[in-house]
Amino acid sequence: MKLLDCLWNLISPERRPPLEVERERAFIEAANRFKTLRVTPEGGMFIDPEELREQIVSAREQLKHLVYKPGAPGLGFTSLAGQEASPIVDAPQGALDCIEVVVWRRLTSGAAVRYICVQSTQTGRYSVATASLFSGALESLPSWVDGNINRQVANALQDGDLQWYLTVTEAMDAWDAVF
């Protein structure tokens, strides 16, 4: 059988990328591990739904450590006394551990504002690092805008004078009030 495979590969070499061939091989191996897999005479496949459900539940359990849930217990968020009374708090220790959140707001004039916010991974609170007003077509924007935005966010994080809010809407409203 191996000799036949070698001859076939010599006559008709594989033209697909190696990654695609490997993904197909992994799928076939995974499908062959099902105990209740049956192929119908018409070429269809049948797998017992209960076995499939068990596989999904066990895979979820094995991989649940990869899912991040903001505000979930055990992820480092501890509520300090008095923080709920004021939406503004000083930047927490380790505030540089942030997730970038991009939020858009449509103005009544038809223009749009893009807010580049950061969310603290420790507290789940939000702060606006920078914002851009788009009043015309996107084609009219200079090519350096995105690079400049990244620099502005980095500078805001390094300066450390960000104000943190419970929700992203509160952070955007505070930004609008100042600017």
Residue, then its C-alpha position, 0 to 999 in steps of 0.5 A: m500500500k505504501l508503494l502504491d501511495c509513493l507511486w501515486n504521489l510521484i505521478s500526481p504531486e500534492r498542489r495544496p499548501p502544506l497547512e491545508v493538507e495538515r488541517e484535512r489530515a487532522f479533521i479526518e483523524a478527529a472524525n475517525r475517533f468518533k465511536t458512533l460515526r456511520v456513513t450512509p450509502e448515499g455518502g452522508m454521515f451520522i454521529d450520535p448527538e450525545e457523543l458529539r455533545e460530550q466531546i464539546v463539553s470536554a473540549r470546553e472544560q479543557l480550554k476554558h482557561l483561554v476565555y477572558k470574562p471581564g469582571a468575573p471573580g478570580l481575575g484580579f478585580t477587587s472592589l475598594a470601599g467608596q469606589e462605587a460612589s465616584p465614577i472617577v478613580d486614580a489610575p490603578q497600580g499596573a494600569l498599563d495592562c490594558i485592552e484597547v477598545v475602539v468606540w464610535r459615536r454619531l453626532t447629530s451633524g452627521a459627523a462621527v467621533r472615534y474614541i480610542c479607549v483603554q480598559s484596565t485588565q485589573t479593574g475593568r474600568y475605562s479611560v479615553a486615550t484619544a479621540s478623532l472627529f470625522s466630518g468628511a469622507l474617510e478618503s480625505l484623511p491623511s495617511w499618517v492618522d493611524g500611526n499618529i493615533n498609536r503614538q497618542v495612545a502610547n503617550a497617554l498610557q505613559d503619562g499616567d494621567l488618565q481618569w478611569y470610569l465604570t463604563v465606556t459611555e461615562a469615559m466618552d461623556a467625560w472626554d466630550a465635556v473637557f474637549 
